[in-house]
Amino acid sequence: MTASPLPDPAPEALAHSARLQELLRAQIDEAGGAISFARFMELALYAPGLGYYSAGASKFGAEGDFITAPELGPVFAACVAEAIAPVLQQIGPHARLLELGGGTGAFAEVALKRLLELDALPDRYCILEPSAQLRERQRERLQQRLVPPVFDLVEWLDRPFDDDWDGVVFANEVIDALPISRFAIEGGDAASDGQQPGEVLEEHVAVEDGRLVRVLRPADTFLANAVRFIEKRLERPLPDGYRSEVLPQLPYWIQAVAGGLQRGAMLFVDYGYPRQEFYLPGRDDGTLRAYYRHHVHDDPLVWPGLQDITASVDFTALAEAGVAAGFDFAGYCSQASFLMGNGMAHVLSRIEKIKDEAERQRRSNEVKRLTLPSEMGERFQVMGFQKDVEFGIAFLAGDLSHRL
């Protein structure tokens, strides 16, 4: 990723963003002059036909705004399939696999092929995808690259399952795109003997001189309580002027996506930190950032609808939410450790046997990007939950649960 200045959007892209800005201004007027940042982020990413993830612009790969692990090549999805295969086998022939956000379909393609090799195919492979354009892209790819009996297992959903079911929920880089609440601390004195907490304010988006701007308003009770819970767990108040993010709706989201999951597992891959690291004193403006054509920057209000907006995941909060939803905590480790513990040796042996030198180098570079600490290896982390099943060896390498 490179820093600003950002490349200029094409005229049609600017026109698209202008239509979304009209919607945002209407919502701001309706709300009395400001909407919460969480609401802004929800509209900027998911407004039907206009939001970043709902509209048709390319998002993944070299022509898009960022590259996710499955888009690099087959290694990531093959190793994830290796990890979830024992769970699917324990459940049996009625198991379902629910992927949240399918990207280009690259993960589903490789995962299904590897699960077929492992004799662990689910009865249904369901993709919960908000973008109609991405659905069609996924459908076209999978229909072309999977044998018909395997492709016939794939279906697309508008919402999580509403019946009782057994299987696996998988999400790669999904939680970081959930609309987050931004907060600020005003007043208080974290340095005093009394450790006085300051007032919790919430970041909103308003319009000033025709431009979208971020402003502070008093936080409601729901957000204020979420921040006070963080301070309680940190055993210290956050200092005056501190700004960051929190996802108070995470427990409800986990319960929603799991739905009636009676027996099975959930597996999440994302970038983030345990709570103590997420709210370090030096990280006093949070983790919010935006991605536009492989540029990362810190202004989420630029060109709504044309850029991704994201924040790191508080993995301690994710662990709490998963357990609160009735699951057993299965493990937490870096992406590098997870891949190494779930079939990476087999992948490396296959790479060594590739005769085409250019292809062998591509696969070697893919492994490096996925596992090196300077790339995705340590920045991305994996967390699993299980209910009446066992992941087996999936989290035996590099356990980080002591940091939670």
N, C-alpha and C positions, 0 to 999 in steps of 0.2 A: 504494500500500500504506500501511496505517496501522499503528501500534504497538499493543501490548497496552493495556488489558485486552481479552481475547478474549471474543466472544459465547458464551453457554452453548449446548452441544449439546442437541438434543432428547433425551428419555428413551430412545427406541429407538436413537439413535446412541451414547449412553453405554453402553447394554447391549451393543451391538456391540463397542465398545472394551473393555469388561470381559471379553468372551470372548477377545479377542486378548491381553489382559493375563494371563489364565489360561494361555494357551499360552506366553507369554514367561516367566512364573514357573516353569512346568514345565521349560522348556529351561534356565533358570538353575539350578534345583535339580539337573538331570541333569548339568550341566557343573561342578558342585562349588561353586556360589555366584556365578558371574559368566559372562557371555558377552561376546564382543568387541562393540564398537559396530557393526562391520560386520555381524555376525550379527543384532544387534538391528534395524538398518536394513533388512536383507533381509526379516526377518519382518514388520516394521511396514509395509513397502510391498508385499510380494509373497506373504505367507502365503496359500495357497489359500483363497478364500472370506472371508478376514478382513483381509488387508493392504489398504493404501490403494488400490493400483492393481488389486487382484484383486477387491475387493468392488464393490457397485453404486452407491455414492453419486456424485452429480454432482461433477465435479472442474474442468471447464472452463467459462469464461464467467461471466456475472454471477451465476448461481445456484450457482457452484462456489467454488473456492478461489483460482484464478488464471486469467489469460487468456494464452494463447500466441499467437504471431504469426498462425498460420493462422486462429484463431478471430476475429480482428479484422475479417476480410474477405478478398477474393480477391487482394489485391495481392502478398502474400508468396509464395504458392504459384505465382502466374503468373510471377513473376520467377525463382523456383527452376526452374520448368519451362523457362524460356528458357535457363538456364545448362546444364541437363543434356541438352537436346534434341540438341546437336551430338554428345555422347557416344553417345546412343542411335542416332543416324543413322549414326555410324561403325561401330557394332557390327552394325546391320542388323536384319532382321525377327525374329531369334531372341532379341533382347535382353530381359532381365528388369529390373524395377525393384522393389527391396525397401525398403519403408518400415518403420522400426523404431518401433513405437508410433504408432497412427493417430489418437489423440485422438477427436474426434467424426466423423472422416471428412472434415472441411472441406478439409484439404490435398489428399487424394486426389481429391476432386471437382474442384477447380479445376485441379490439375496435369494430370489426364487430359484435361479439356476443352482446356486450352492446348496440350498435346502433340498432341492431335488436329488443332488448327488449324495446328500447325507440322509436320505430317506426320512425327511422331516417336513415335508410340505404341509402347510395348513390347509384346512378345508376351504377357507376364504381368506384372500389377501385384500384388505380394504384400505383405500387411500382417502383420508379426509383432507380435501383440497378446496380452498375458497376461491381459487382462480379458475374461471372457465377456460381461459386460454391455456393454462398449464395442464388442466385435465386433458385437453385435446392433444397437447404435446406428449403427455405421458402415455395416453392411449395409443397414439400412433407409434411411438417407440416400442412399447411392450408388444403390440400386435405384430410388429415387424421382427422382433428379436426373440420372442418366446415361442416354443412349440405350442400348438393350439390347446392341448389339455392343460398346460400350465397357465397360459393367458386366460383361459376360461375361469380360473380361480380369482381373477382380479376384478374388483368393482370399486366404484367411487361413491363416497358418502357426502351428504350435506351436513351431517351432525353425527356425534358419537352414537354408538349402539344404545337403543332404549330398552333392550331385553336383557335377560341374564345370559352371560356368555363366559367362555373360557378361552384364554389365549394370551397374546402379548401385545402391549402398546409400545411402539417405538417412535422416538422423536429426536431428530438431529437438527440443532440450531432452530428450535421453535420457541422455547421459553424466552430467549433473548429478544424476540419480536413481539411478546405480549405487551399491551399498553401499560406502561409503568406510571406510578405517581412520583412526581418530583417534590421534594420538601426542602425547606431551609429552616435553620435554627436562628432565632433572633433573641438576643439578651442571654441571661444566665451567665454562670461563671464556672466552667469546668475545672479551672485551676484553683478554686477556693477550697478551703477545708470542708465547707458545706456541700460542695459539688452541686450547685444550683442549676437545674435544667432550664433552658430557655424556652420561649414560645415556639410552637411548631407552625410554620407557614407552608402553604401549598403553592407550587408554581402553576400559574395559569397562562393562557395565551389570549392576548387582546389585540386590538388594532389601534395603532397610533400613526398619524400622518400617512394613512393608507397602507402601512406596513404591519405585518404580524410581528408582535414583540412578546417577550416573556415577562410576566409581572407576578408579584407575590400577593396572596390573599390569605386570610386566616384559614387554617386547616379545619376540616370537619372532624367530628369525634372519631370516626372510623380510621382516618389517616393518622390523627394525633395518637390514638391508642397503638397503632402499628409502630410508630416511631418510638413511643415510650417502651414498648416491648423489646425493641432492638436495644435501647439503652439499658434496660434491665438485664438482658443477656450479656451485653458487653461489660456490665458492672461499672459503667461510667456514663455521664451525660455527654452528648455531642456538643462541641464548643460553639460559641457565638459565630455566626457567619457560615457554618458548615452547610453544604448542600449535597444532596445525594438522591438516590432512588429507593423505592420500596415497592413490592408487589403484594399488597395486602390481600388481593383476590386469588393468590396462588393456590391455597387449600381448596377453594371452590372450583377452580379450573381443573385441578387434579381429579377431584371427585367427578367432575363432568366428563372428562375424557375417559376415565376408567369406567364410568357408567355402572352397569351391573356385572362387572368383572368378578366372577365368583372364585375362579382358580386360574392363576397365571402370573404374569410378571409385567413390569414396566421398566423400560430402559431409556435413559435420557443422556444425550451428548450435547454439550454446549460449552461456551467459555464463561469463566466466572471465578469466584473465590469463596472460601468459607467465610462466615459472617465476620470473624475477627479481622480478616484481611480486607474484606469488602469495605468495611467502615473504619479503615485506618485513619488516624488524624491527618496524614498527608494527602489522602485521597478526598480532599475537601470540596470537590466539585462533581463527585460521583463518577459514573462510567459511561454516561450518555454519549453517543456518537452517531454519525451518519455515514453512509457509504454511497458514493456516486461514481460510477465508471472507474472503479478501482482506486478512487481517492477516498481517504478517511478524513473526516473533519468534525468540528464540534458545533455546527450550527444546524439543528434539526428543522429550522423553519424555512430553509432555502428550498425553493421549488417543490412544494408539497406534491406528492404523487410520483415524483421522479427519482427519489432516493430512498434507500432503506434507512430506518431509524432503529437503533438497538441499544440495549444496556446489558451489562454483564449479569450473570445469574448468581444469586446468593444461594450457594449449595447447602448451607445449613438450613435455610428456610425450606428448600426443596426436600431435604431429608425429613424435616418436621411435618411437611404437608403429606408426604407419602405415607408416613407412619400413621398420621391422623386419619388417612383415608382407609385404614384397615390393613395395610400391607406390612410385611416385615422388611426391614432394611437389609439389602443384600450385599451392598458394597459401593465403594467410591474410590476411584483412582484416576490417574492421568490417562489421556487417550493413548499415549505411547505404551504405557504399562498394559492397558486393556488389550490393545492390538497384539502386543507381544505374547500375552497370555491366552489368546484365542485364535490360534492358527497362523500367526505371522511366520513361524518357522517353515510351515508348509508352503506359504506364499513365496518366501524367499527361495526355497529349493526349486519351485517352478520357474521363478524368474531366471535363475542361473541356467536353466535348460533352454531358454529362448534363444533360437539361433540368429534371429535378426538383431543385429547389434543396436540399431536405432530404437527398436521396440524394447529391448532389454534395458537400455539406458533410460527410456521413458518410465518404465516400471520402477527402476531403481530410484529415480528422482521422486516418483510418487511416494515411495516408502519413506524417503528422507523428509518430504514435506509433512507427512502424517505423523512422524515420530520424533524428529529433532526438537530439542527444547527451544531453539530459536525460531522454529516454524509452528506447527500445530501441536506438537507432541505434549508439551506441558501446559500450554495456554488453554487447550480444550480438555475437559474432564468428563468422566462417565459415572453415572449413578444408577443403581438398579434397586428394584423392589420386587418382592415375591410374595405369593399367597398360596400355600399348600402345594408348592413346587420348589425345586432347588435349581439355582443357576449352575451348580457344580463348581468348576474351576474358574469361572469367568472373571472373578475378582481376586484371585489368589496373588497375582503379581502387583506389587507396588501399592498396597492398601494405604489410603490416605484418610480413613475414617477418624483417626485420632485428631485430625485438624478441625473437625466439625465442632 
